[in-house]
Amino acid sequence: MNSSSSGLPSNNIYDIEFTSDSAIWIATDSGLAFFNWNSWTIYNSSNTGLITDVITEVSFSKDGTMWVGCSTNELFNDSTGGLNRFRDSVWTAFTPHNSDLFDPHITEIVSFGYDSLLIWSYPPEIPEQFGLMQFFDGSNWININDTSMIYSVYTVLDFEVINEIGYAAMGMDGLAILEDTVWQINNIHNSNIPGQPIQSVTSDDTSDVWMIIESASSSPIYRYDGGNYQNYPHFPLPNAIITSFEVDSKGNFWLGTRMDGMIKIGGNEFTFYDTSNSPLATNNVVILAKDLEDRIWLWNWQQPGIVIFDPDTITSVENQIAENQTPNRFRLYQNYPNPFNPNTKIKFTIPSVADANFVSATINIQLKVYDVLGSEVATLMNENKAPGTYETEFDAKNFSSGIYFVKLSAGFYQDIIKINLIR
């Protein structure tokens, strides 16, 4: 998706956050975009209380409060910017002029619990300055300027909160761990950390801590259990420069690289995605983000928009959802029976889709049948539907034997299955 083919206001992306499968927030240099697979809503300084239109960060507290970092342009080289809070439909702006925010150039916002934030900012005119990290509890600002605890903001490459403990990838300065406002710095001089720099940190569904440690061994992937670092031995490109890292619900590793595109690692199997076999415009992946349904969202500076990769291919009806359970994703199931003659059933699910005001909304569903030439031969459904699981029947008594395709369209979501009619 890009600014020409969708409601995305700009192709320059700084952050992507997922509050549900159908609530995606995208920080751009032309406003904050909300996307629910059905429609777009754009927040900017002209229609909200946002300080500027250049959105550098977005984060959410446990109570749903949204925190937004702003600047005036993508170079962060002026004095306009700050922190916005959106709570109970009210926007509140925090700047160095009306609060104790240290600097308006916010590069990272990390939410702990409800009103506790950790904020990074840096004044570009004094890049070596320390004390660029602050706690904010909704009322009070606490400057962190003790260089024995934390180093320059330039070394904070990634940050992850796992079970209320913060883990910061600090590049050549090691791994910083924040627990109960106390910092612990693990580096090659004071711990058993196997190497540096620490490029990225993430977690899996079991809250294990995973990180990328370059130059540590032939494989840069490590698991940290609070005391020891365990190397994941299987890695196909020991010289690859890792820019981003995610672990999906199946335990697969997804790595964005600077020159080698995206790599999927599942056990001993490796899959490479680059300009030769994917929609990636270049092999330099800047942002790799995993949503709540394991879809991978990719972006880089040369990319005309966002590439969304869904690794989950539905091949059977075995993973059906209980009828009394609201689905958590769009899904088009394989028809049953298949092959068929002349009737077959087609099942699909619609998740709870909220609008930009977090109000549940219906969505237009189109379910159509096409022949092998791409011509539409039947419309099975074209109407608004609420979240739920649906099943319809395709009667092909007037159709000849052969291969047909069923296409589900729900807003910007599309999926296709192949069905086989045998007389």
C-alpha positions in Angstrom: 0.0 0.0 0.0 1.2 3.5 -0.8 0.0 7.1 -0.9 -1.2 6.7 -4.5 -3.2 3.5 -4.1 -4.5 4.0 -0.5 -5.4 6.5 2.1 -1.8 6.6 3.4 -0.9 10.3 3.5 2.8 9.8 2.8 5.3 7.1 1.8 7.7 8.3 4.5 7.1 6.1 7.6 8.7 6.4 11.0 6.7 4.0 13.2 3.9 1.3 13.0 1.9 0.2 16.0 -0.9 -2.4 16.2 -3.6 -2.1 18.9 -5.6 -5.0 17.4 -5.7 -7.0 14.2 -8.0 -4.3 12.7 -6.4 -1.2 14.3 -3.1 -0.1 12.7 -1.5 3.2 13.5 1.2 4.5 11.1 3.4 7.5 11.9 4.3 9.6 8.7 5.7 13.0 7.9 2.2 14.1 6.9 0.2 13.0 9.9 -0.8 10.0 11.9 -2.7 7.4 9.8 -5.3 5.0 11.3 -6.2 2.0 9.2 -8.7 -0.7 10.0 -8.6 -2.7 6.7 -11.8 -0.9 5.6 -11.0 2.8 5.7 -8.4 5.4 6.6 -8.5 8.3 9.1 -5.7 10.9 9.1 -4.9 12.9 12.2 -2.8 16.1 11.7 -2.3 19.5 13.2 -5.3 21.0 11.3 -8.0 18.6 12.6 -6.6 17.6 16.0 -4.5 19.0 18.8 -1.3 17.5 17.3 1.7 19.9 17.6 2.9 19.2 14.0 2.2 16.9 11.1 5.6 15.1 11.3 4.8 12.1 13.5 8.0 10.4 14.7 6.6 7.9 17.3 3.3 6.5 18.5 2.7 4.4 21.7 -0.2 3.2 23.8 -0.7 2.8 27.5 -2.6 -0.1 29.0 -5.7 2.1 29.4 -5.7 2.9 25.7 -4.2 6.4 26.1 -2.3 7.3 22.9 1.1 9.1 23.1 2.5 10.7 19.9 5.9 12.2 19.3 6.0 15.1 16.9 8.6 17.2 15.0 8.4 19.8 12.3 10.3 18.0 9.6 12.0 14.7 9.2 15.5 16.1 9.9 14.4 17.2 13.4 16.4 20.4 13.0 14.2 23.0 14.6 12.7 23.8 17.9 9.1 22.9 17.2 7.8 19.5 18.3 7.0 17.6 21.5 4.7 15.0 23.0 1.0 14.7 22.5 -1.5 12.7 24.7 -4.9 11.6 23.4 -7.2 10.4 26.2 -11.0 10.5 26.5 -11.2 12.3 23.2 -9.0 15.1 24.4 -5.6 16.1 23.0 -2.9 17.5 25.3 0.4 18.9 24.1 3.6 18.8 26.1 6.5 21.0 24.9 9.6 22.5 26.5 7.6 25.7 26.7 4.7 24.4 28.8 6.3 21.5 30.6 9.6 20.0 31.7 10.0 18.0 28.5 13.8 18.3 28.0 13.8 18.6 24.2 11.1 18.6 21.5 12.9 16.2 19.1 11.3 12.9 20.3 12.7 9.7 18.7 11.3 7.0 20.9 8.3 6.6 23.3 8.0 3.5 25.5 5.0 2.9 27.7 5.2 1.2 31.0 1.8 0.3 32.5 -0.6 3.2 32.4 0.9 6.7 32.7 4.6 5.8 33.0 6.6 6.7 29.9 10.2 6.6 28.9 11.0 9.2 26.3 14.1 9.7 24.2 14.9 13.0 22.5 17.9 14.7 21.2 18.9 18.2 20.2 20.7 17.9 16.9 22.9 20.9 17.5 24.5 19.2 20.6 24.7 15.5 19.6 27.1 14.6 22.4 24.8 15.9 25.1 23.7 13.5 27.8 20.5 13.4 29.9 18.3 13.0 26.9 16.1 10.4 28.5 13.1 11.2 30.7 10.5 9.4 32.8 7.0 10.9 32.7 4.2 9.7 35.0 1.5 11.9 33.5 2.4 14.8 35.9 6.0 14.7 36.8 9.1 14.6 34.6 12.3 12.9 35.8 15.5 13.6 33.9 17.9 10.7 33.5 21.3 12.4 33.1 23.6 10.1 35.1 26.0 8.8 32.4 26.8 5.8 34.6 23.3 4.6 34.0 22.7 5.3 30.4 24.7 6.7 27.5 24.0 9.0 24.6 20.6 8.6 22.8 22.5 7.7 19.6 23.4 4.3 21.1 19.7 3.4 21.8 18.9 1.4 18.7 15.9 -0.6 20.0 13.8 -0.9 23.1 11.4 -3.6 24.2 9.2 -3.9 27.3 8.8 -7.5 28.4 6.9 -8.2 31.6 7.3 -4.6 32.8 11.1 -4.8 32.4 12.7 -2.6 29.8 15.5 -3.9 27.5 17.5 -1.4 25.4 19.8 -2.4 22.6 22.7 0.1 23.1 24.9 -0.8 20.1 28.6 -0.8 21.2 27.5 0.1 24.8 25.8 -3.3 25.3 22.4 -4.2 26.7 20.6 -1.9 29.2 18.0 -3.4 31.5 15.5 -1.2 33.3 13.6 -2.6 36.3 11.8 -0.5 38.9 13.6 2.7 37.7 17.0 1.0 38.2 19.3 0.6 35.2 21.8 -2.3 34.7 24.2 -2.1 31.8 25.5 -5.5 30.5 28.6 -5.2 28.3 31.7 -7.2 27.5 33.6 -5.7 30.4 31.2 -6.4 33.2 29.1 -9.4 32.2 29.1 -12.6 30.2 27.5 -11.0 27.2 29.1 -12.7 24.2 29.8 -9.7 22.1 28.8 -6.2 20.9 27.2 -4.3 19.3 23.6 -5.1 20.4 21.5 -4.1 17.3 18.0 -5.2 18.2 15.9 -6.8 20.9 12.4 -8.4 20.8 10.3 -11.1 22.5 8.3 -14.1 21.6 4.9 -15.2 22.8 6.4 -16.9 25.9 8.1 -13.6 26.9 11.6 -14.9 26.1 14.1 -12.1 25.3 15.8 -12.4 22.0 18.4 -10.1 20.6 20.8 -9.5 17.7 24.5 -9.4 18.7 26.7 -8.7 15.8 30.2 -10.1 15.6 29.5 -12.5 18.5 29.6 -15.7 16.4 28.6 -17.1 13.1 25.0 -16.6 14.2 23.9 -13.2 15.7 20.7 -14.5 17.3 20.8 -14.9 21.0 18.2 -15.7 23.8 18.7 -14.1 27.2 17.2 -15.7 30.3 18.2 -13.1 32.8 21.7 -14.5 33.4 22.9 -16.4 30.4 23.0 -15.8 26.6 22.1 -18.8 24.5 23.1 -18.7 20.8 20.7 -19.8 18.1 23.1 -21.7 15.9 21.3 -21.6 12.5 22.0 -18.5 10.4 22.5 -18.5 6.7 24.2 -15.1 6.2 26.9 -14.5 8.9 27.9 -11.2 7.4 24.4 -9.8 7.0 23.7 -6.5 8.8 20.5 -6.9 10.7 18.3 -3.7 11.0 15.1 -5.2 12.6 14.0 -8.4 14.2 10.7 -10.1 15.1 9.7 -13.6 16.4 6.2 -14.8 15.4 3.8 -17.0 17.3 5.2 -20.2 15.7 8.7 -19.4 16.8 9.9 -18.3 13.3 12.5 -15.5 13.2 12.0 -12.6 10.7 15.0 -10.4 10.1 15.2 -7.2 8.1 18.7 -6.5 6.7 20.6 -3.6 5.2 21.5 -5.2 1.9 19.9 -8.7 1.8 16.2 -8.0 2.1 14.2 -10.1 4.6 15.1 -13.5 6.0 12.8 -16.0 7.6 14.3 -18.7 9.8 12.2 -21.6 10.9 14.3 -24.4 12.5 16.9 -25.3 9.9 15.0 -23.8 7.0 15.7 -20.4 5.6 13.6 -18.3 3.2 14.9 -15.2 1.5 12.8 -12.3 0.3 14.3 -9.6 -1.8 13.7 -7.6 -5.0 13.9 -10.7 -7.1 11.0 -12.6 -5.5 8.9 -10.0 -3.6 7.4 -6.5 -4.0 10.4 -5.0 -2.1 11.8 -2.0 -4.0 15.2 -2.4 -2.5 17.0 -4.9 -0.3 17.5 -2.4 2.5 14.8 -3.0 5.1 14.5 -0.1 7.6 11.2 -1.1 9.4 10.1 -4.7 9.9 7.1 -4.9 12.2 4.9 -7.9 13.1 1.2 -7.4 13.7 -1.0 -9.4 16.1 -1.7 -12.0 13.4 1.9 -12.6 12.4 1.7 -10.5 9.2 5.0 -8.8 8.5 5.0 -5.1 7.5 8.1 -3.8 5.7 9.3 -0.4 4.7 12.5 1.4 3.6 13.4 4.8 2.3 13.2 3.8 -1.4 10.0 1.8 -0.9 6.9 3.4 -2.4 4.8 2.7 0.6 4.4 -0.4 2.8 4.8 -4.1 1.8 2.6 -6.4 3.9 3.5 -10.1 3.8 1.0 -12.7 5.2 2.9 -16.0 5.7 -0.3 -17.8 6.8 -1.8 -19.7 3.9 -5.1 -21.5 4.6 -5.3 -24.9 3.0 -8.0 -26.6 5.0 -11.0 -26.0 7.2 -9.4 -27.7 10.3 -8.6 -24.4 12.0 -12.2 -23.3 12.4 -13.3 -20.7 14.9 -15.9 -21.5 17.5 -19.2 -20.0 16.4 -19.6 -18.1 19.7 -16.2 -16.5 19.4 -15.5 -13.3 17.5 -12.8 -13.9 14.9 -9.6 -11.9 15.4 -8.6 -11.7 11.7 -9.9 -11.8 8.1 -9.8 -15.3 6.7 -11.0 -17.0 3.6 -11.1 -20.8 4.1 -10.7 -23.4 1.4 -14.1 -24.5 0.0 -15.5 -27.8 1.1 -15.8 -30.2 -0.6 -13.1 -29.7 -3.2 -13.2 -31.0 -5.9 -17.0 -30.5 -6.0 -20.1 -31.2 -8.1 -22.1 -29.1 -8.3 -22.3 -27.4 -4.9 -19.6 -26.4 -2.5 -19.5 -24.3 0.7 -17.2 -21.3 1.3 -16.5 -20.0 4.7 -14.9 -16.7 5.8 -14.4 -14.7 9.0 -14.5 -10.9 9.7 -12.8 -9.5 12.8 -14.1 -6.8 15.0 -13.4 -3.7 12.9 -13.3 -0.3 14.7 -13.4 3.1 13.2 -10.9 5.9 14.3 -13.1 6.6 17.3 -12.8 3.0 18.4 -16.5 2.3 17.6 -17.3 -1.1 16.1 -18.2 -0.8 12.4 -19.6 -3.1 9.7 -17.6 -3.6 6.5 -18.6 -4.2 2.9 -17.9 -7.8 1.9 -17.7 -8.9 -1.7 -17.3 -12.6 -2.6 -17.0 -13.3 -6.3 -16.1 -16.2 -8.6 -13.8 -15.9 -11.6 -12.8 -18.3 -14.4 -9.2 -19.0 -15.4 -9.3 -16.0 -17.8 -10.0 -13.7 -15.0 -13.6 -13.0 -16.0 -16.2 -12.6 -13.2 -18.8 -15.4 -13.5 -20.7 -15.1 -10.2 -21.3 -12.8 -7.3 -22.0 -14.8 -4.1 -22.1 -11.8 -1.8 -22.0 -8.0 -1.9 -23.2 -6.4 1.3 -22.2 -4.9 4.7 -21.4 -7.5 7.4 -20.8 -7.3 11.1 -17.9 -9.2 12.7 -18.4 -12.9 12.7 -18.1 -16.2 10.9 -20.0 -16.7 7.7 -20.6 -19.5 5.2 -22.2 -19.4 1.8 -22.9 -22.0 -0.9 -21.8 -21.8 -4.5 -24.1 -23.7 -6.9 -22.2 -24.5 -10.1 -24.9 -26.5 -11.9 -24.8 -24.2 -14.9 -21.0 -24.1 -15.1 -18.7 -26.4 -17.0 -15.9 -28.4 -15.4 -12.7 -26.7 -14.6 -10.7 -24.5 -12.3 -12.3 -21.4 -10.8 -11.2 -18.8 -8.3 -13.1 -17.3 -5.4 -12.1 -13.8 -4.3 -12.9 -12.2 -1.0 -12.7 -8.4 -0.8 -13.2 -6.6 2.5 -12.1 -3.0 2.4 -8.4 -3.1 1.6 -8.2 -6.8 2.5 -8.2 -9.4 -0.3 -7.8 -13.2 -0.5 -8.2 -15.8 -3.2 -8.7 -19.5 -3.2 -8.7 -22.0 -6.1 -11.7 -24.3 -6.5 -12.1 -27.3 -8.8 -15.5 -28.2 -10.4 -15.5 -31.8 -11.7 -18.6 -33.1 -13.6 
